[in-house]
């Protein structure tokens, strides 16, 4: 069964993967994005996704 929680956590995982990739490729400032993503609620995650071009 589909649950909104699953969608939110899936989005969080995708955004964290992208932020970590940026950090490891030399964009160290993206570690701040990773912290923001870990602590974001559902609406904040959607805003971050828009910033990343995923919305």
C-alpha positions as CSV (number, residue, x, y, z in Angstrom):
1,X,0.0,0.0,0.0
2,X,1.2,3.5,-0.9
3,X,2.0,5.7,2.1
4,X,3.0,9.4,2.0
5,X,5.8,8.6,4.5
6,X,7.4,6.3,2.0
7,X,7.4,9.1,-0.7
8,X,8.9,11.6,1.8
9,X,11.6,9.3,2.9
10,X,12.3,8.2,-0.7
11,X,12.7,11.9,-1.6
12,X,15.0,12.4,1.4
13,X,17.2,9.5,0.3
14,X,17.4,10.7,-3.3
15,X,18.4,14.2,-2.1
16,X,20.9,12.9,0.3
17,X,22.5,10.8,-2.3
18,X,22.8,13.8,-4.6
19,X,24.2,16.0,-1.8
20,X,26.8,13.3,-0.8
21,X,27.8,12.9,-4.4
22,X,28.4,16.6,-4.6
23,X,30.5,16.5,-1.4
24,X,32.7,13.7,-2.6
25,X,33.2,15.3,-6.0
26,X,34.7,18.4,-4.3
27,X,31.7,20.6,-3.6
28,X,32.3,20.6,0.2
29,X,29.6,23.2,0.9
30,X,27.0,20.6,-0.1
31,X,27.5,19.0,3.3
32,X,25.4,21.8,4.7
33,X,22.6,20.8,2.3
34,X,22.9,17.2,3.6
35,X,22.4,18.5,7.1
36,X,19.4,20.5,6.0
37,X,17.9,17.5,4.1
38,X,18.3,15.2,7.1
39,X,16.4,17.6,9.4
40,X,13.7,18.8,6.9
41,X,10.0,18.1,7.1
42,X,7.9,17.1,4.2
43,X,7.3,20.6,2.9
44,X,10.9,21.6,3.3
45,X,12.0,18.6,1.4
46,X,9.8,19.6,-1.5
47,X,11.4,23.0,-1.5
48,X,14.9,21.6,-1.5
49,X,13.9,19.2,-4.3
50,X,12.8,22.3,-6.4
51,X,16.2,23.9,-5.7
52,X,17.8,20.7,-7.0
53,X,15.7,20.8,-10.1
54,X,13.5,17.9,-9.1
55,X,10.2,19.5,-8.9
